[in-house]
Amino acid sequence: MTFFTSEYESKLDAKGRLVLPARIKAQLPEGDGQELVIRRGFEPCLIVYPMVEFKKVFSKISSLSEFNEEYRKLQRNFLSGVVTVELDGNGRFLIPKAMLTYAQIEKDAMLVGTGSKVEIWNPTIYEKHQIQDPSELSKLAEKYLNE
């Protein structure tokens, strides 16, 4: 089971490649660990899944009925923003320019482990999406984790 946590500062190289931090790379599943799936996030960020984790999401999306208009809209918009990449020998992967534009990432990037996936953010935008008030975090934890 993959389990990504923490924040990692990183930089893209001139070709738009990002080095996967060693701690994240170490959590990739054996076998298909070199193959990753990137999708546009719901917020202005990118989501990176190991292939095994993306297959779980894909199974849910693809099982929706094509005869329902909302399901088709979800499938179309969710899956059109997906690309498969492979890590090279140096642990780097190329992020398509359109995805970098979507997430407003130019050079600096913040990688954030969120369990079964990793988010890639423009650091300034990421900071704006962080909870600044500890009491707000406490209320969310009480609401969703105190069941």
GIFENGI-V321693 format. One record per helix or strand of 2 or more residues. SS is the DSSP state (H for helix, E for strand). FROM is the first residue (numbers start at 1). TO is the last residue. If there is no record, write none. Layout:
# GIFENGI-V321693
ss->SS from->FROM to->TO
ss->SS from->FROM to->TO
This chain:
# GIFENGI-V321693
ss->E from->7 to->12
ss->E from->17 to->19
ss->H from->22 to->27
ss->E from->35 to->40
ss->E from->46 to->50
ss->H from->51 to->62
ss->H from->69 to->79
ss->E from->82 to->86
ss->E from->92 to->94
ss->H from->97 to->102
ss->E from->108 to->113
ss->E from->117 to->121
ss->H from->123 to->129
ss->H from->134 to->145
